Amino acid sequence: MPMGDSITGGVGSTLGGGYREPLFRTARANKKNITFVGSFISGPTTLDGVPFPRNHLAVGGYTIDPIAGHSGISMYVPDRLLLFKPHIVTLMIGTNDMTDVTLDQPNAPKRLAGLIDKILAALPDAVLVVAQIVPSRDDVNNQRVRTYNAAIPALVQARAAAGKHILLVDMYSAFTANADYKSAYLSDNLHPTDAGYATMSAIWYAAIGGLLK
């Protein structure tokens, strides 16, 4: 279950499937089975001549929790998780929390922690992969993103130490490793290009590839 906001939905990618397209392609190239589940769809109907699983649980503009007039992805937990029963959840959320300075940004990690706990409680046997979010083209915004991202490893480590099935991936560093990431990896202020989504896919696959059969 790809879970998040418009970036998970694939905004900015040519075919609209975002990182799910190269992730699907990489899994198939490695003879692994993968499908995506969720209440929403985007992306191509076929990829490389085979049906592409278009589903996800991501909505553009959503924050972690409902806050200050924004809808939050947490509103779908636990109901949609219990409905679809994914084996793996790839969660990247917080971009909109960081972009809107009115949204109590210092407490965003606390909101993320609450969402993580709800997902783990709903799906105790699934693997939750939590991403540190990608940068934007705005350096001031990126200062807030770095602060938010810096709090995430401790959240994940504490739950892993308690025996939860949870992993961390770092999307921010994967982007900023390219000095030209603002033009190479971002199609606008927030959303990746196809190359940016391919970079994200490689990070996701490194985390979950070994779990696929």
MDTraj code that builds the backbone (N, CA, C; nanometers):
import mdtraj as md
import numpy as np

residues = "MET PRO MET GLY ASP SER ILE THR GLY GLY VAL GLY SER THR LEU GLY GLY GLY TYR ARG GLU PRO LEU PHE ARG THR ALA ARG ALA ASN LYS LYS ASN ILE THR PHE VAL GLY SER PHE ILE SER GLY PRO THR THR LEU ASP GLY VAL PRO PHE PRO ARG ASN HIS LEU ALA VAL GLY GLY TYR THR ILE ASP PRO ILE ALA GLY HIS SER GLY ILE SER MET TYR VAL PRO ASP ARG LEU LEU LEU PHE LYS PRO HIS ILE VAL THR LEU MET ILE GLY THR ASN ASP MET THR ASP VAL THR LEU ASP GLN PRO ASN ALA PRO LYS ARG LEU ALA GLY LEU ILE ASP LYS ILE LEU ALA ALA LEU PRO ASP ALA VAL LEU VAL VAL ALA GLN ILE VAL PRO SER ARG ASP ASP VAL ASN ASN GLN ARG VAL ARG THR TYR ASN ALA ALA ILE PRO ALA LEU VAL GLN ALA ARG ALA ALA ALA GLY LYS HIS ILE LEU LEU VAL ASP MET TYR SER ALA PHE THR ALA ASN ALA ASP TYR LYS SER ALA TYR LEU SER ASP ASN LEU HIS PRO THR ASP ALA GLY TYR ALA THR MET SER ALA ILE TRP TYR ALA ALA ILE GLY GLY LEU LEU LYS".split()
xyz = np.array([
    [0.0842, -0.1190, 0.0000],
    [0.0000, 0.0000, 0.0000],
    [0.0883, 0.1247, 0.0000],
    [0.1000, 0.1927, -0.1139],
    [0.1688, 0.3220, -0.1177],
    [0.0799, 0.4268, -0.0504],
    [0.1302, 0.4947, 0.0501],
    [0.0479, 0.5826, 0.1334],
    [0.1145, 0.7186, 0.1450],
    [0.0367, 0.8249, 0.1225],
    [0.0939, 0.9576, 0.1341],
    [0.0096, 1.0652, 0.0711],
    [0.0773, 1.1574, 0.0012],
    [0.0110, 1.2726, -0.0587],
    [0.0288, 1.2683, -0.2103],
    [0.0304, 1.3845, -0.2749],
    [0.0356, 1.3879, -0.4211],
    [0.1644, 1.3300, -0.4776],
    [0.2709, 1.3297, -0.3999],
    [0.3961, 1.2703, -0.4482],
    [0.3790, 1.1191, -0.4616],
    [0.3181, 1.0568, -0.3629],
    [0.2883, 0.9140, -0.3745],
    [0.1887, 0.8888, -0.4853],
    [0.0961, 0.9832, -0.5054],
    [0.0006, 0.9701, -0.6147],
    [0.0636, 0.9791, -0.7520],
    [0.1821, 1.0420, -0.7605],
    [0.2545, 1.0467, -0.8867],
    [0.2489, 1.1769, -0.9625],
    [0.2036, 1.2852, -0.8984],
    [0.1983, 1.4153, -0.9661],
    [0.3380, 1.4552, -1.0125],
    [0.3470, 1.5004, -1.1362],
    [0.4744, 1.5411, -1.1941],
    [0.5365, 1.4370, -1.2836],
    [0.4920, 1.3131, -1.2726],
    [0.5457, 1.2076, -1.3596],
    [0.4703, 1.2050, -1.4919],
    [0.5367, 1.1606, -1.5953],
    [0.4791, 1.1646, -1.7305],
    [0.3521, 1.0827, -1.7412],
    [0.3512, 0.9626, -1.6851],
    [0.2360, 0.8733, -1.6952],
    [0.1483, 0.8762, -1.5700],
    [0.1894, 0.9502, -1.4689],
    [0.1046, 0.9702, -1.3517],
    [0.1142, 0.8650, -1.2442],
    [0.2065, 0.7695, -1.2597],
    [0.2187, 0.6640, -1.1594],
    [0.3302, 0.6857, -1.0603],
    [0.4112, 0.7908, -1.0800],
    [0.5165, 0.8227, -0.9858],
    [0.6149, 0.7100, -0.9637],
    [0.6585, 0.6930, -0.8404],
    [0.7585, 0.5903, -0.8103],
    [0.7047, 0.4493, -0.8276],
    [0.5724, 0.4363, -0.8315],
    [0.5155, 0.3023, -0.8450],
    [0.5499, 0.2386, -0.9795],
    [0.5651, 0.3198, -1.0831],
    [0.5988, 0.2636, -1.2147],
    [0.7372, 0.1973, -1.2144],
    [0.8446, 0.2692, -1.1815],
    [0.9750, 0.2023, -1.1810],
    [0.9864, 0.0950, -1.0737],
    [0.9130, 0.1075, -0.9639],
    [0.9149, 0.0036, -0.8614],
    [0.8531, -0.1253, -0.9154],
    [0.7429, -0.1126, -0.9856],
    [0.6777, -0.2274, -1.0492],
    [0.7693, -0.2898, -1.1536],
    [0.8334, -0.2046, -1.2319],
    [0.9224, -0.2529, -1.3385],
    [1.0445, -0.3251, -1.2783],
    [1.1014, -0.2696, -1.1738],
    [1.2183, -0.3315, -1.1101],
    [1.1820, -0.4661, -1.0484],
    [1.0671, -0.4725, -0.9827],
    [1.0245, -0.5994, -0.9235],
    [1.0072, -0.7059, -1.0308],
    [0.9455, -0.6709, -1.1407],
    [0.9252, -0.7670, -1.2486],
    [1.0588, -0.8109, -1.3092],
    [1.1514, -0.7156, -1.3246],
    [1.2821, -0.7488, -1.3806],
    [1.3575, -0.8466, -1.2914],
    [1.3284, -0.8415, -1.1616],
    [1.3917, -0.9326, -1.0664],
    [1.3048, -1.0548, -1.0363],
    [1.2023, -1.0734, -1.1220],
    [1.1123, -1.1899, -1.1107],
    [1.0440, -1.1972, -0.9747],
    [1.0057, -1.0788, -0.9245],
    [0.9320, -1.0694, -0.7985],
    [0.7879, -1.0281, -0.8279],
    [0.6971, -1.0782, -0.7472],
    [0.5570, -1.0406, -0.7594],
    [0.5277, -0.9188, -0.6729],
    [0.4569, -0.8226, -0.7300],
    [0.4189, -0.7031, -0.6549],
    [0.2883, -0.6493, -0.7110],
    [0.2013, -0.6030, -0.6229],
    [0.0848, -0.5270, -0.6646],
    [0.0650, -0.4155, -0.5649],
    [-0.0154, -0.3171, -0.6005],
    [-0.0419, -0.2031, -0.5141],
    [-0.1902, -0.2005, -0.4800],
    [-0.2221, -0.1657, -0.3559],
    [-0.3609, -0.1609, -0.3113],
    [-0.3914, -0.0259, -0.2495],
    [-0.5179, 0.0082, -0.2479],
    [-0.5637, 0.1342, -0.1919],
    [-0.6911, 0.1788, -0.2600],
    [-0.7489, 0.2858, -0.2101],
    [-0.8799, 0.3306, -0.2564],
    [-0.8751, 0.4222, -0.3775],
    [-0.7568, 0.4666, -0.4174],
    [-0.7443, 0.5641, -0.5241],
    [-0.6571, 0.5091, -0.6362],
    [-0.6713, 0.5666, -0.7545],
    [-0.5943, 0.5174, -0.8683],
    [-0.5300, 0.6326, -0.9446],
    [-0.4117, 0.6056, -0.9988],
    [-0.3453, 0.6961, -1.0925],
    [-0.2370, 0.6168, -1.1634],
    [-0.1935, 0.6685, -1.2756],
    [-0.0906, 0.6000, -1.3529],
    [-0.1476, 0.5292, -1.4734],
    [-0.0622, 0.4668, -1.5512],
    [-0.1042, 0.4028, -1.6767],
    [-0.1822, 0.2737, -1.6503],
    [-0.2657, 0.2377, -1.7440],
    [-0.3374, 0.1104, -1.7310],
    [-0.2471, -0.0077, -1.7619],
    [-0.1477, 0.0139, -1.8483],
    [-0.0488, -0.0904, -1.8767],
    [0.0908, -0.0305, -1.8720],
    [0.1882, -0.1139, -1.8405],
    [0.3284, -0.0727, -1.8375],
    [0.4103, -0.1867, -1.8943],
    [0.4895, -0.1579, -1.9947],
    [0.5694, -0.2613, -2.0613],
    [0.4819, -0.3749, -2.1133],
    [0.3599, -0.3387, -2.1543],
    [0.2719, -0.4370, -2.2157],
    [0.1962, -0.5259, -2.1200],
    [0.2061, -0.4992, -1.9890],
    [0.1308, -0.5785, -1.8909],
    [0.0448, -0.4837, -1.8076],
    [-0.0657, -0.5338, -1.7495],
    [-0.1505, -0.4477, -1.6671],
    [-0.0731, -0.3885, -1.5498],
    [-0.0910, -0.2598, -1.5283],
    [-0.0235, -0.1907, -1.4187],
    [-0.1210, -0.1717, -1.3031],
    [-0.0837, -0.2122, -1.1804],
    [-0.1714, -0.1920, -1.0644],
    [-0.1720, -0.0451, -1.0235],
    [-0.2819, 0.0227, -1.0473],
    [-0.2886, 0.1682, -1.0344],
    [-0.3253, 0.2169, -0.8946],
    [-0.3537, 0.1263, -0.8037],
    [-0.4098, 0.1669, -0.6751],
    [-0.3047, 0.2207, -0.5776],
    [-0.3515, 0.3047, -0.4870],
    [-0.2684, 0.3592, -0.3789],
    [-0.3609, 0.4215, -0.2751],
    [-0.3042, 0.4681, -0.1657],
    [-0.3795, 0.5415, -0.0643],
    [-0.3091, 0.6749, -0.0429],
    [-0.3263, 0.7627, -0.1396],
    [-0.2589, 0.8926, -0.1377],
    [-0.3512, 0.9978, -0.1969],
    [-0.3520, 1.1163, -0.1354],
    [-0.4382, 1.2242, -0.1814],
    [-0.3591, 1.3543, -0.1816],
    [-0.3648, 1.4255, -0.2924],
    [-0.2951, 1.5526, -0.3042],
    [-0.3401, 1.6534, -0.1991],
    [-0.2443, 1.7226, -0.1404],
    [-0.2736, 1.8254, -0.0416],
    [-0.2914, 1.7756, 0.0993],
    [-0.2923, 1.6424, 0.1177],
    [-0.3165, 1.5884, 0.2510],
    [-0.1934, 1.6044, 0.3401],
    [-0.2224, 1.6302, 0.4660],
    [-0.1207, 1.6367, 0.5698],
    [-0.1215, 1.5046, 0.6477],
    [-0.0467, 1.5002, 0.7567],
    [-0.0426, 1.3784, 0.8386],
    [-0.1789, 1.3542, 0.9026],
    [-0.2259, 1.4532, 0.9792],
    [-0.3571, 1.4504, 1.0437],
    [-0.4424, 1.5640, 0.9886],
    [-0.5738, 1.5553, 1.0021],
    [-0.6561, 1.6728, 0.9736],
    [-0.6147, 1.7884, 1.0648],
    [-0.5847, 1.9021, 1.0053],
    [-0.5372, 2.0163, 1.0843],
    [-0.5604, 2.1457, 1.0080],
    [-0.6156, 2.2436, 1.0742],
    [-0.6304, 2.3798, 1.0210],
    [-0.6890, 2.3822, 0.8801],
    [-0.7946, 2.3073, 0.8608],
    [-0.8618, 2.3055, 0.7312],
    [-0.8059, 2.2080, 0.6312],
    [-0.6952, 2.1429, 0.6636],
    [-0.6369, 2.0410, 0.5770],
    [-0.6903, 1.9035, 0.6160],
    [-0.7117, 1.8192, 0.5164],
    [-0.7458, 1.6799, 0.5442],
    [-0.6176, 1.6008, 0.5658],
    [-0.6235, 1.5004, 0.6524],
    [-0.5051, 1.4215, 0.6844],
    [-0.5197, 1.2771, 0.6427],
    [-0.4091, 1.2167, 0.6022],
    [-0.4120, 1.0781, 0.5576],
    [-0.4489, 0.9844, 0.6726],
    [-0.4292, 1.0296, 0.7956],
    [-0.4628, 0.9450, 0.9109],
    [-0.6115, 0.9132, 0.9188],
    [-0.6944, 0.9909, 0.8491],
    [-0.8384, 0.9665, 0.8540],
    [-0.8748, 0.8309, 0.7926],
    [-0.7834, 0.7726, 0.7155],
    [-0.8094, 0.6424, 0.6529],
    [-0.7577, 0.5253, 0.7353],
    [-0.7000, 0.5562, 0.8504],
    [-0.6448, 0.4518, 0.9378],
    [-0.7337, 0.4395, 1.0622],
    [-0.7775, 0.3166, 1.0965],
    [-0.7341, 0.1885, 1.0405],
    [-0.8218, 0.1316, 0.9293],
    [-0.9339, 0.1979, 0.8953],
    [-1.0355, 0.1347, 0.8112],
    [-0.9816, 0.0812, 0.6793],
    [-0.9067, 0.1644, 0.6038],
    [-0.8599, 0.1199, 0.4714],
    [-0.7514, 0.0134, 0.4843],
    [-0.6735, 0.0200, 0.5912],
    [-0.5724, -0.0827, 0.6116],
    [-0.6379, -0.2176, 0.6385],
    [-0.7417, -0.2172, 0.7194],
    [-0.8121, -0.3418, 0.7498],
    [-0.8883, -0.3937, 0.6290],
    [-0.9308, -0.3021, 0.5423],
    [-1.0025, -0.3427, 0.4209],
    [-0.9088, -0.4122, 0.3230],
    [-0.7919, -0.3552, 0.2996],
    [-0.7014, -0.4069, 0.1970],
    [-0.5974, -0.5053, 0.2504],
    [-0.5664, -0.4959, 0.3782],
    [-0.4707, -0.5872, 0.4428],
    [-0.3387, -0.6003, 0.3656],
    [-0.2701, -0.4894, 0.3400],
    [-0.1420, -0.4973, 0.2690],
    [-0.0361, -0.5675, 0.3525],
    [0.0575, -0.6327, 0.2836],
    [0.1712, -0.6936, 0.3521],
    [0.2800, -0.5904, 0.3821],
    [0.2848, -0.4870, 0.2985],
    [0.3850, -0.3807, 0.3124],
    [0.3144, -0.2464, 0.2958],
    [0.3489, -0.1495, 0.3766],
    [0.3019, -0.0119, 0.3603],
    [0.4233, 0.0771, 0.3396],
    [0.4247, 0.1523, 0.2301],
    [0.5307, 0.2512, 0.2068],
    [0.4715, 0.3893, 0.2360],
    [0.5163, 0.4511, 0.3428],
    [0.4578, 0.5768, 0.3917],
    [0.5543, 0.6925, 0.3720],
    [0.5114, 0.7910, 0.2950],
    [0.5849, 0.9177, 0.2882],
    [0.4837, 1.0298, 0.3014],
    [0.4863, 1.0988, 0.4132],
    [0.3889, 1.2040, 0.4423],
    [0.4563, 1.3127, 0.5248],
    [0.4107, 1.4350, 0.5070],
    [0.4664, 1.5477, 0.5814],
    [0.5060, 1.6641, 0.4934],
    [0.5081, 1.6421, 0.3615],
    [0.5461, 1.7510, 0.2705],
    [0.4546, 1.8709, 0.2858],
    [0.3235, 1.8473, 0.2919],
    [0.2296, 1.9590, 0.3036],
    [0.2325, 2.0202, 0.4429],
    [0.2628, 1.9398, 0.5444],
    [0.2804, 1.9946, 0.6787],
    [0.3957, 2.0946, 0.6818],
    [0.5030, 2.0653, 0.6064],
    [0.6194, 2.1534, 0.6058],
    [0.6007, 2.2747, 0.5154],
    [0.5180, 2.2621, 0.4138],
    [0.5009, 2.3712, 0.3178],
    [0.4161, 2.4840, 0.3753],
    [0.3150, 2.4499, 0.4538],
    [0.2243, 2.5487, 0.5129],
    [0.2739, 2.5830, 0.6536],
    [0.3261, 2.7035, 0.6702],
    [0.3900, 2.7407, 0.7972],
    [0.2896, 2.7600, 0.9101],
    [0.1601, 2.7527, 0.8802],
    [0.0593, 2.7706, 0.9852],
    [0.0242, 2.6394, 1.0554],
    [0.0867, 2.5285, 1.0163],
    [0.0382, 2.3973, 1.0581],
    [0.1144, 2.3357, 1.1757],
    [0.1513, 2.4148, 1.2739],
    [0.2150, 2.3634, 1.3964],
    [0.3274, 2.2668, 1.3596],
    [0.4234, 2.3164, 1.2844],
    [0.5310, 2.2310, 1.2343],
    [0.6167, 2.1676, 1.3439],
    [0.6413, 2.2338, 1.4572],
    [0.7211, 2.1667, 1.5606],
    [0.6606, 2.0352, 1.6094],
    [0.5291, 2.0219, 1.6007],
    [0.4647, 1.8997, 1.6474],
    [0.4348, 1.8010, 1.5352],
    [0.4828, 1.8278, 1.4138],
    [0.4608, 1.7342, 1.3031],
    [0.5202, 1.5958, 1.3324],
    [0.6419, 1.5855, 1.3890],
    [0.6921, 1.4516, 1.4215],
    [0.6027, 1.3768, 1.5200],
    [0.5440, 1.4485, 1.6148],
    [0.4511, 1.3848, 1.7092],
    [0.3284, 1.3323, 1.6356],
    [0.2797, 1.4088, 1.5392],
    [0.1647, 1.3619, 1.4605],
    [0.2033, 1.2395, 1.3788],
    [0.3235, 1.2412, 1.3217],
    [0.3701, 1.1252, 1.2461],
    [0.3819, 1.0029, 1.3363],
    [0.4327, 1.0218, 1.4558],
    [0.4455, 0.9109, 1.5500],
    [0.3097, 0.8486, 1.5797],
    [0.2081, 0.9329, 1.5963],
    [0.0741, 0.8816, 1.6206],
    [0.0212, 0.8021, 1.5033],
    [0.0474, 0.8503, 1.3817],
    [0.0046, 0.7779, 1.2620],
    [0.0775, 0.6447, 1.2506],
    [0.2067, 0.6464, 1.2739],
    [0.2851, 0.5225, 1.2699],
    [0.2273, 0.4194, 1.3670],
    [0.1956, 0.4631, 1.4875],
    [0.1436, 0.3701, 1.5873],
    [0.0079, 0.3135, 1.5459],
    [-0.0743, 0.3956, 1.4830],
    [-0.2042, 0.3466, 1.4361],
    [-0.1878, 0.2425, 1.3256],
    [-0.0930, 0.2651, 1.2359],
    [-0.0691, 0.1693, 1.1277],
    [-0.0161, 0.0382, 1.1848],
    [0.0794, 0.0472, 1.2747],
    [0.1377, -0.0733, 1.3333],
    [0.0344, -0.1516, 1.4138],
    [-0.0553, -0.0817, 1.4809],
    [-0.1598, -0.1491, 1.5581],
    [-0.2594, -0.2181, 1.4660],
    [-0.2904, -0.1553, 1.3528],
    [-0.3869, -0.2132, 1.2593],
    [-0.3292, -0.3322, 1.1842],
    [-0.1988, -0.3268, 1.1562],
    [-0.1338, -0.4303, 1.0746],
    [-0.0093, -0.4821, 1.1467],
    [-0.0248, -0.5529, 1.2556],
    [0.0919, -0.5941, 1.3339],
    [0.1855, -0.6901, 1.2612],
    [0.1368, -0.7584, 1.1590],
    [0.2201, -0.8542, 1.0863],
    [0.2774, -0.7965, 0.9567],
    [0.2362, -0.6771, 0.9204],
    [0.2864, -0.6135, 0.7990],
    [0.4172, -0.5409, 0.8279],
    [0.4859, -0.5017, 0.7214],
    [0.6076, -0.4212, 0.7331],
    [0.5743, -0.2782, 0.6936],
    [0.6055, -0.1850, 0.7797],
    [0.5859, -0.0429, 0.7525],
    [0.7209, 0.0197, 0.7204],
    [0.7301, 0.0810, 0.6024],
    [0.8525, 0.1501, 0.5616],
    [0.8235, 0.2996, 0.5609],
    [0.8909, 0.3732, 0.6475],
    [0.8673, 0.5161, 0.6651],
    [0.9790, 0.5938, 0.5974],
    [0.9417, 0.6919, 0.5171],
    [1.0406, 0.7703, 0.4437],
    [1.0616, 0.9081, 0.5048],
    [1.1875, 0.9481, 0.5131],
    [1.2196, 1.0892, 0.5308],
    [1.1908, 1.1565, 0.3966],
    [1.1172, 1.2680, 0.3993],
    [1.0590, 1.3229, 0.2775],
    [1.1618, 1.3919, 0.1884],
    [1.1250, 1.4038, 0.0606],
    [1.2135, 1.4660, -0.0385],
    [1.2208, 1.6166, -0.0158],
    [1.3276, 1.6809, -0.0635],
    [1.3380, 1.8264, -0.0538],
    [1.2500, 1.8944, -0.1573],
    [1.2382, 2.0261, -0.1444],
    [1.1703, 2.1077, -0.2439],
    [1.2741, 2.1959, -0.3138],
    [1.2278, 2.2845, -0.3991],
    [1.3185, 2.3813, -0.4619],
    [1.3429, 2.5032, -0.3737],
    [1.2673, 2.5150, -0.2646],
    [1.2722, 2.6315, -0.1758],
    [1.3660, 2.6023, -0.0590],
    [1.4775, 2.6722, -0.0513],
    [1.5762, 2.6452, 0.0527],
    [1.5244, 2.6748, 0.1932],
    [1.4373, 2.7739, 0.2066],
    [1.3796, 2.8029, 0.3379],
    [1.2890, 2.6879, 0.3807],
    [1.2086, 2.6397, 0.2877],
    [1.1235, 2.5238, 0.3165],
    [1.2093, 2.4021, 0.3518],
    [1.3215, 2.3886, 0.2843],
    [1.4074, 2.2729, 0.3100],
    [1.4666, 2.2736, 0.4505],
    [1.4829, 2.3912, 0.5097],
    [1.5270, 2.3959, 0.6488],
    [1.4237, 2.3293, 0.7390],
    [1.2958, 2.3557, 0.7114],
    [1.1888, 2.2925, 0.7895],
    [1.1836, 2.1429, 0.7611],
    [1.2031, 2.1056, 0.6346],
    [1.2027, 1.9635, 0.5979],
    [1.3141, 1.8894, 0.6710],
    [1.4329, 1.9483, 0.6766],
    [1.5454, 1.8822, 0.7436],
    [1.5176, 1.8635, 0.8931],
    [1.4551, 1.9628, 0.9547],
    [1.4209, 1.9507, 1.0966],
    [1.3218, 1.8372, 1.1184],
    [1.2202, 1.8306, 1.0341],
    [1.1209, 1.7231, 1.0419],
    [1.1869, 1.5874, 1.0177],
    [1.2655, 1.5788, 0.9118],
    [1.3309, 1.4522, 0.8788],
    [1.4243, 1.4045, 0.9902],
    [1.4895, 1.4979, 1.0560],
    [1.5856, 1.4617, 1.1603],
    [1.5191, 1.3923, 1.2786],
    [1.3895, 1.4158, 1.2961],
    [1.3180, 1.3546, 1.4085],
    [1.2691, 1.2132, 1.3761],
    [1.2648, 1.1767, 1.2494],
    [1.2017, 1.0504, 1.2101],
    [1.2838, 0.9275, 1.2490],
    [1.4180, 0.9259, 1.2325],
    [1.4914, 0.8038, 1.2682],
    [1.4669, 0.7559, 1.4104],
    [1.4606, 0.8458, 1.5062],
    [1.4380, 0.8047, 1.6450],
    [1.2999, 0.7422, 1.6617],
    [1.2010, 0.7940, 1.5897],
    [1.0660, 0.7360, 1.5969],
    [1.0677, 0.5923, 1.5473],
    [1.1358, 0.5716, 1.4358],
    [1.1418, 0.4384, 1.3763],
    [1.2250, 0.3440, 1.4632],
    [1.3398, 0.3917, 1.5087],
    [1.4293, 0.3068, 1.5881],
    [1.3640, 0.2610, 1.7177],
    [1.2899, 0.3489, 1.7832],
    [1.2247, 0.3120, 1.9084],
    [1.1233, 0.1999, 1.8870],
    [1.0510, 0.2074, 1.7765],
    [0.9499, 0.1050, 1.7495],
    [1.0128, -0.0244, 1.6989],
    [1.1196, -0.0135, 1.6238],
    [1.1916, -0.1345, 1.5818],
    [1.2499, -0.2055, 1.7034],
    [1.3028, -0.1286, 1.7976],
    [1.3599, -0.1873, 1.9184],
    [1.2542, -0.2567, 2.0035],
    [1.1286, -0.2123, 1.9877],
    [1.0178, -0.2738, 2.0608],
    [0.9610, -0.3947, 1.9870],
    [1.0260, -0.4327, 1.8777],
    [0.9844, -0.5512, 1.8049],
    [0.8857, -0.5273, 1.6928],
    [0.8587, -0.4016, 1.6591],
    [0.7659, -0.3712, 1.5500],
    [0.8343, -0.3908, 1.4156],
    [0.7552, -0.4230, 1.3144],
    [0.8068, -0.4441, 1.1791],
    [0.8099, -0.3096, 1.1057],
    [0.9159, -0.2364, 1.1253],
    [0.9245, -0.1006, 1.0725],
    [1.0654, -0.0723, 1.0231],
    [1.0748, -0.0030, 0.9100],
    [1.2017, 0.0322, 0.8475],
    [1.2018, 0.1808, 0.8135],
    [1.3207, 0.2362, 0.7975],
    [1.3378, 0.3761, 0.7599],
    [1.4090, 0.3854, 0.6264],
    [1.3638, 0.4778, 0.5400],
    [1.4382, 0.5102, 0.4182],
    [1.4546, 0.6613, 0.4096],
    [1.5621, 0.7038, 0.3476],
    [1.5974, 0.8462, 0.3409],
    [1.5855, 0.8950, 0.1969],
    [1.4737, 0.9580, 0.1658],
    [1.4537, 1.0126, 0.0319],
    [1.5245, 1.1477, 0.0144],
    [1.5381, 1.2218, 0.1217],
    [1.6003, 1.3544, 0.1129],
    [1.7439, 1.3441, 0.0640],
    [1.8243, 1.2604, 0.1287],
    [1.9648, 1.2481, 0.0905],
    [1.9814, 1.1877, -0.0482],
    [1.8877, 1.1009, -0.0869],
    [1.8938, 1.0431, -0.2207],
    [1.8797, 1.1512, -0.3271],
    [1.7993, 1.2533, -0.2981],
    [1.7841, 1.3643, -0.3922],
    [1.9036, 1.4588, -0.3856],
    [1.9404, 1.5019, -0.2656],
    [2.0446, 1.6044, -0.2538],
    [2.1840, 1.5516, -0.2865],
    [2.1976, 1.4194, -0.3011],
    [2.3254, 1.3647, -0.3481],
    [2.3576, 1.4140, -0.4881],
    [2.2547, 1.4528, -0.5621],
    [2.2718, 1.5138, -0.6940],
    [2.2687, 1.6656, -0.6759],
    [2.3796, 1.7325, -0.7032],
    [2.3876, 1.8776, -0.6838],
    [2.2837, 1.9528, -0.7669],
    [2.2378, 1.8907, -0.8753],
    [2.1387, 1.9532, -0.9631],
    [1.9982, 1.8992, -0.9392],
    [1.9721, 1.8517, -0.8162],
    [1.8433, 1.7853, -0.7916],
    [1.7231, 1.8760, -0.8174],
    [1.7379, 2.0065, -0.7980],
    [1.6230, 2.0962, -0.8149],
    [1.5710, 2.0965, -0.9578],
    [1.6598, 2.0802, -1.0530],
    [1.6166, 2.0742, -1.1926],
    [1.6058, 1.9312, -1.2431],
    [1.6935, 1.8423, -1.1936],
    [1.6946, 1.7045, -1.2434],
    [1.5846, 1.6196, -1.1823],
    [1.5530, 1.6451, -1.0553],
    [1.4635, 1.5554, -0.9821],
    [1.3296, 1.6170, -0.9448],
    [1.3119, 1.7493, -0.9667],
    [1.1864, 1.8137, -0.9296],
    [1.1238, 1.8812, -1.0506],
    [0.9959, 1.8517, -1.0734],
    [0.9246, 1.9090, -1.1886],
    [0.8650, 2.0450, -1.1562],
    [0.8474, 2.0734, -1.0268],
    [0.8012, 2.2036, -0.9788],
    [0.8583, 2.2214, -0.8386],
    [0.7971, 2.3040, -0.7576],
    [0.8535, 2.3297, -0.6257],
    [0.8558, 2.2065, -0.5358],
    [0.7629, 2.1128, -0.5586],
    [0.7476, 2.0001, -0.4668],
    [0.7548, 1.8625, -0.5303],
    [0.7095, 1.8496, -0.6550],
    [0.6858, 1.7172, -0.7112],
    [0.8024, 1.6686, -0.7974],
    [0.8381, 1.5424, -0.7842],
    [0.9499, 1.4886, -0.8622],
    [0.9223, 1.4788, -1.0119],
    [1.0299, 1.4759, -1.0861],
    [1.0280, 1.4391, -1.2275],
    [1.0309, 1.2868, -1.2377],
    [1.0257, 1.2356, -1.3587],
    [1.0404, 1.0910, -1.3768],
    [1.1724, 1.0423, -1.3172],
    [1.2787, 1.1213, -1.3354],
    [1.4088, 1.0827, -1.2794],
    [1.4058, 1.0846, -1.1271],
    [1.3350, 1.1809, -1.0702],
    [1.3215, 1.1852, -0.9247],
    [1.2439, 1.0656, -0.8723],
    [1.1374, 1.0314, -0.9432],
    [1.0591, 0.9142, -0.9009],
    [1.1399, 0.7856, -0.9167],
    [1.2228, 0.7779, -1.0188],
    [1.3091, 0.6601, -1.0344],
    [1.4073, 0.6497, -0.9180],
    [1.4575, 0.7639, -0.8728],
    [1.5465, 0.7655, -0.7579],
    [1.4734, 0.7176, -0.6324],
    [1.3509, 0.7634, -0.6137],
    [1.2706, 0.7170, -0.5010],
    [1.2466, 0.5667, -0.5098],
    [1.2139, 0.5197, -0.6290],
    [1.1859, 0.3773, -0.6483],
    [1.3043, 0.2915, -0.6065],
    [1.4243, 0.3352, -0.6420],
    [1.5432, 0.2582, -0.6067],
    [1.5580, 0.2469, -0.4550],
    [1.5248, 0.3535, -0.3834],
    [1.5323, 0.3521, -0.2375],
    [1.4260, 0.2594, -0.1797],
    [1.3046, 0.2687, -0.2306],
    [1.1983, 0.1788, -0.1840],
    [1.2353, 0.0332, -0.2119],
    [1.2859, 0.0066, -0.3322],
    [1.3133, -0.1330, -0.3669],
    [1.4260, -0.1907, -0.2807],
    [1.5242, -0.1088, -0.2496],
    [1.6328, -0.1566, -0.1625],
    [1.5784, -0.2004, -0.0272],
    [1.4699, -0.1353, 0.0172],
    [1.4100, -0.1680, 0.1474],
    [1.3192, -0.2896, 0.1404],
    [1.2420, -0.3020, 0.0315],
    [1.1379, -0.4054, 0.0289],
    [1.1644, -0.5193, -0.0676],
    [1.2636, -0.5052, -0.1549],
    [1.2874, -0.6077, -0.2570],
    [1.3041, -0.7468, -0.1980],
    [1.3749, -0.7541, -0.0855],
    [1.3985, -0.8834, -0.0236],
    [1.2753, -0.9446, 0.0409],
    [1.1699, -0.8644, 0.0570],
    [1.0451, -0.9137, 0.1146],
    [0.9514, -0.9704, 0.0099],
    [0.9788, -0.9395, -0.1170],
    [0.8910, -0.9824, -0.2248],
    [0.9240, -1.1258, -0.2658],
    [0.8242, -1.1962, -0.3158],
    [0.8445, -1.3355, -0.3579],
    [0.8226, -1.3504, -0.5075],
])
top = md.Topology()
chain = top.add_chain()
for i, resn in enumerate(residues, 1):
    res = top.add_residue(resn, chain, resSeq=i)
    for name in ("N", "CA", "C"):
        top.add_atom(name, md.element.get_by_symbol(name[0]), res)
traj = md.Trajectory(xyz[None], top)
